[in-house]
Amino acid sequence: MRLVPRQPLRPGLYDVEIAFASNRLSDVGFDFEYGAGERARLRTIPLAYLGQGRYRSVCDVPEPLQAI
């Protein structure tokens, strides 16, 4: 799944939490896509398991966020 905001999100510190119906997932992560054109980069963010299918991470994004 790729989520694209209507306009790029500001750089900065992001606190991300996601929940799944199944609590049987073991390794969950996501990619932040930031920068544009030739400067576009992907940054993989691991998520810590909180229990009951919930995962969380805090990370810094140095440039406007294009997609998750």
C-alpha positions in Angstrom: 0.0 0.0 0.0 1.4 3.5 -0.9 -0.1 6.6 0.7 0.5 9.9 -1.0 -0.6 13.2 0.6 -2.2 15.8 -1.5 0.8 18.0 -0.9 4.2 17.0 0.6 4.3 17.0 4.4 6.7 19.2 6.3 10.1 17.7 7.3 10.5 17.0 11.0 9.9 14.4 13.7 7.1 11.9 13.0 5.4 9.7 15.6 3.8 6.8 13.7 1.4 4.2 15.0 -0.4 1.5 13.0 -2.7 -1.3 14.0 -3.6 -4.5 12.2 -6.5 -6.9 12.9 -4.1 -9.8 13.1 -1.6 -9.9 15.9 0.4 -12.7 14.2 2.6 -10.3 12.2 6.2 -10.3 13.5 8.3 -7.9 11.3 6.4 -4.8 10.4 8.0 -1.7 8.7 7.2 1.0 6.2 9.1 3.3 3.8 9.1 7.1 3.9 9.7 8.6 0.5 11.1 12.1 0.6 12.8 14.5 -1.8 11.9 14.8 -5.5 13.3 13.9 -8.9 16.9 12.6 -8.7 17.0 13.4 -5.0 14.1 11.1 -4.1 15.0 8.6 -1.4 13.3 5.8 0.5 13.9 5.3 4.2 12.8 2.1 5.8 11.4 2.6 9.3 11.1 -0.4 11.6 8.1 -0.5 14.0 8.2 -1.7 17.6 5.5 -4.1 18.6 3.2 -2.7 21.3 0.9 -5.7 21.6 -2.6 -6.5 20.4 -1.6 -5.9 16.7 -0.3 -2.4 17.3 3.1 -1.0 16.2 4.9 2.3 16.7 8.0 4.3 15.7 9.4 7.8 16.1 11.6 9.0 13.2 13.1 12.1 11.7 12.4 13.1 8.1 14.9 15.6 6.7 13.0 16.7 3.6 9.3 17.1 2.7 7.6 13.8 2.8 6.2 12.7 -0.6 4.7 9.3 0.2 4.4 6.5 2.8 
